[in-house]
Amino acid sequence: MKKHLLSTSAIALGVAMAAPASAQEWNMNWGGFAKTHVGITDVSGTGVTGADFDGVDVFTNSEIIFSPSVTLDNGMTFGFSVQMEAMNNGGGAVGIDESYVTIESDTLGKVVLGSENSAGYALMGSVYTPGVSSMAINSRSLSAFIPVTGSGGFRQAALSSLTEVAGNNDVQRITYFTPSFNGLTLGASYAATSAGNTTNNFGVNRNAVGPVFDIFDIGAKYAQSFNGVDIGLAARWGTGDTNTVGRSDPTTWGVGGTVGVAGFSFGATYAENDNGFAGGAGDQEGWSVGASYDIAGPWTVGLSTYQGETSNGGGAPSSDYEAYLLGASRSLGAGVSWDVYYAYMETNNGAVAGNPSIDGNLLATAINLSF
């Protein structure tokens, strides 16, 4: 599979390089988003003994995205995307989230080269569970207000159905998406190593212990409308190689779907991460379900939940995550919306004696800008 994927990318690049030059001008596109939440929390549980997380807080999630592109006379479009995080999260410097080059056309499909999530991740994201508000519970976002204990890991199934092999994120990767065939799109990715996040690899020692190497991901999505009913389906699978003694090669897989009709949207996802450790320690699974309704006028309302579990191995209890969100969102104008929502989250840490837990209630509002 590795040889076929690399060959496909090489052919795509060869076709692109052989194309004649174009007199077209570059489109110096840029945009981004800013989502600012103000919420009041009520947090309790044995996992927060001696701490006080109650009260009002502010959470911001924002990026500036630069995406220049040029379309040549032969129809090939070359582009570059770099996403700049607007918050330093205590690191003292503004970070780069993703950075990659794209090559695409109607007949070629799309090639993505650089630091970006996998094809499986992207295609599963096309059936993201319906809900309302810019506070995602199919992720770890609620931990901005309510602490999480025990369960989950970044880009893994206990906290999100948008998974990656061993939780890798924005590593240097080669990805190819086919053109849409009557609503069906296929994708495949290859990454040399799981080490790094939007960084160069500077040589990959595939005999090293620790990182996962030669990561392959495949995915598929189907989107079509039939007599006013919108249907979306997606599935993904991925695996990689490891040299860690006592650990088997990690894998991930997931499925999901959405249905939209007469202003209503319904959807569900399921995903697993087998992280390859003895006794199933660290293996994760999770599922989501949600619904939303677009009321005539500016308001949309919705309800969603995510339920996840992490195995701790050795007969220890699992660590669990559950979250619920009820929200409403009002469009205020071009690229501006206002959310109000209530969320509940509960986690526990089965790897620690006494299985300490944390539960919290959040009542919040948010202003969302998209430009």
N, C-alpha and C positions, 0 to 999 in steps of 0.2 A: 504493500500500500504506500509506503514511504516513497519508493521509486516512482510510482504512478503520480503521486501528488506533486513531487518535485518536477517531474517531467511536464505536467500540466502547466505549472507556473512558468517553467522555462519557455514553453511554447508561446504562452500568452505574452511574456516579455519580448520574445523574439519577434512576434507579429507586430507588437507596439513599436519596437525599435526600427523595424524595417519600413514603417509607414512614413510617407513624405511629411516635411515640415509644414506648419500651418501659419497663416498670417493672423489668426484669431488673437484677440486680446485676452489676457488673464482676467477672470472674475475674482476680485479680491474680497471674497465674502467673509463676513464675520458675524457672530451672534453670541448667544449664551442664555443663561437663565440666572435668576436670583429668587430663592425661596426662603422667606424668613418667617419662623414660627415663634409665637409667644404662647406659653402654656403654663398651667398650674398643676402640680403633681401631688399625689398622696401615695407614699411608698411605705411598705411594711414588709415583715418577714424575718425569719431567723438569719437570713443572709446579710442583713443590714444592721445587725445588733450594734448599738453604739454610734451609728451614723444617722444623719438627718438629711434626707433627700426631698423633703416636702417644701413646697413653695413655688414661686414664679421663676421661670428661666426663659432664655431666648436661644433658639437654634437657627443657624443659617447654613444653607447648602447652595453654593453658587459657583458658576464657571464662566469664563470667557472662552469662546471657541472660534478659532481662526480656521477657515476652510477654503483657501484659494483653489481655483480650478481653471483649466483651459480645455476647450473642445477643438480638436484639430479638424482639418477639412475632410479627413477620412471617417469622421464620426467617433473617433476614440477620444475619451475624456480622461485627462490626467488630473489628479487632485492631491492635496495634502491637508491633513487635519491635525491640529494640535489643540489640546484642551487644557486650559490653565485654571487650576483650582484657586478660588479667591480667598480661601481660609488656610492658614498655616497649621492649624491643629496643634499648636505648641512647638512646632518644629523650627520656627524662626525664619522660614522662607516659604514663599508661595511655590507650590509644587505643580508639576505637569502630570496630568491624569492619563492621557493617551497621546500617541504621536505616531502617525502612519501615513503611507502613500497609498492612493487608490488608482487603479487602471480599469476602465470599464467601457462597454459599448452594448448596444442592444443585442448584438449577435455573440459577443464574447462572454458576456456576463460581467462579473466583477472580481478583480484581484485586489487583496489588501495585504500590504507589506509593512510590518513594523509592530509597534507596541499597542496591541488591541486584544480584546477578548476573542474567544474562539467562535467558529461558525456555529457550533452547537449552542453556545451561550446566546448568540445573536438571534438565532432562529427560535429558540425557546422564548426569548423576550418578545417575540411577535404575538404570543398568546398570553401575555401578562394578565393575571387574574383581575377582572373588573373590580373597581372600588372607587372611592371618591376621596380626594384630598391629596396633597403633595407629600404627605407623610406615608411612606411605604412600610407596610408590615411584612411584606415578602422580602425582608432584608433585616439588617441590624439597626435600622434608623431610629427606632424607638428608644434605643439605649442612649440617645442624646438627652432624654428626660428621665428614663427609668433604667437603673443598672441591670445588666444581664449577668447571671451566674451560671457557670457550668456548661451550658448547652451551646453547641455550634462552633463554627469557624467561618472565616470569610470565604464567600463563594462556595459554601457547602450546604447540604440539603437540610440540616436541622434548623437553619434560619432562612433559607431561600431556595426556591426551585430553580433559580438562575445559578447553576453550579459550574465549576471547573474541576478538572482532574487535580486532586490533592489541594484544591483551593488556589491554584496559581492565578495570577491576575496581571493582565496587560504586559505579558512577556513578549519578547521578539518572536513574531509568528508570521507564517505564510498561510493565507486563507483564500479560498476560491468559492464563489457563489455562481451557480448556473443562472442563465436567464429564466424567467418564469415561463413554464409550460402549462398554459391553461390553469394558472394559479398555483402550480407546484414549483417550489424552489428547493434545490439541494445545495449543501455546502460541506466543505472539508477544510481542515486546518492541520498544520504541523508546526510544532515548536521544539527547538533543540533542548531546552531546559526550563524548569519551573523557577529557577533562581532569578531574582531581580524583578523590578516593577518599573516599567518605562525606563529601562537602562539597556546599554549594550552588553553583550555577553563576554567580549574580550577572550574568546577561546573557551570551548566547552570540553571539560575532561569527563568523559562518560564513564570513567572508572571511579569517580569520586563518590563518597558516601554522603547522603543527605538529600540533595535535590532529586527531582524526578526528571528523566531524560526522554527524548524522542516521544513527545506527547502528540497523539493523534486524536482528532475530534471529527465527528460527522454529524450532520443534522439535516432535517427536512421540515418544510412547512407547506401547508396548503391553505389558501385563502380564496374564497369564492362567494358569490351572492346568487341566491336562487329565490326568485319571486318575493323579493323584499326581506329575505332571511340571509344574514351575513354569517358565514362559518369560517372559523380559523382552527387549524390543527397543527401541532408541531411535535417533534420527537428529536432526541439527541442521545449520543453515546460517545464516550471518550476513554482513553487509557494511556498509560505511560510506563516506562521502565524504571526500576529502582535497584540500587545495589545495597541497600540497608539490610543487614543480616536479620533474618526472622520476619521480614516484611515482604509480602507479595506485591505484584504490580497493582497500583491503584486504578480504579475505574469510576466512572460516573455515568448515570443515564437518567433520562426524564421524559415525560410526556405531558401534554396539556392541550386544552381546547377552549374555544369561546364560541358563543352563539349570540347574535344580536337581532332583535326584531321589534318593530314598533316602539323604539325608544328604550327598550330593555336590553341589557347585556348580562349574560351569565357566563361563568367560566370556572375552570378548575385545573390544577396542576399536581403532578406527583414526581418526586425526584429522589435519587439515592446516591450516596458516595460510599464506595467500599475503599477505605484508605489502606487496606492491606496489612494491618498490624495483627499480632497474635491474639486469638480469642475474640476477634471482632472489635477490639478497642478502637474507638474513634470513628467507627462506621456510623453513617448518618442517613436519616430518611425524613421526608417531610411532605406535607400536602397543603394545598390552599383551595379555597372555594370563595366565590364572591359574586355579587350582583350589583348593578347600578341601573338608575332610571333617569333619562334625560327629560325633565319636565318641560312642557311647552313654555318657552321663555328662557331666562338666563340661568336657571338653577338645574343642577344635577345632584342626585342623592345616591348613596350606596352603602353597602355593608359587606365586609370581607373578614376572613380569618386565615391565619397560618398556624399549623400544628407541626412541630418538629421534635425529633428524638435523636440523642447521641448515645451509642453504646459505650460503656466504660470497661467492659470485659471483666474477667476474673470473678464473675458472679455478682459484681456490684450493681446497684440499681442504675437505670439509665438516667441521663440528664435530659430534661424536657423543656420545650419552649412552646408557649401558646399565646397568641395575640388576636385581638378583635378590634375592629375599627368601624365606627358608624360616623358618616360624614356627609356634608353638603358643600357644594362649591357653586359660586356665582361668577359668571363672566362679567367683568366690568368694562371691557373694551378690548381693543386689539392687543393681544399678548399680556393682558392683566386679568387675574382672577383672585377671588377671595374665598378661603376655606374656613369652615368651622367644623370641629370634629371632637369626638370622644373616643379614647382608646384605652384598652385594658391589656396588660401584659403580665405573664407569670412565668418564671423560670426556676429550675432547681438544679442542684449540683450533686448528682449521685456518686461522683468520684470522691466526695468528702464525707467523713463520718457525720452521721446525723442528717445527711441529705438536705443541707440548708436551702431555703427557697426565698425568692423575692417576688412580690407582686405589687403592681402599681396601677393607679388610675391617672389618666391625663385628659384634661379639658383644654383645648387649644384653638387658636386661630392662626391663619397664615395668609400672607400676601405673596403671590407668585407672579413674577415677571418673566416673560419669554420674548427674546428679541433676536 
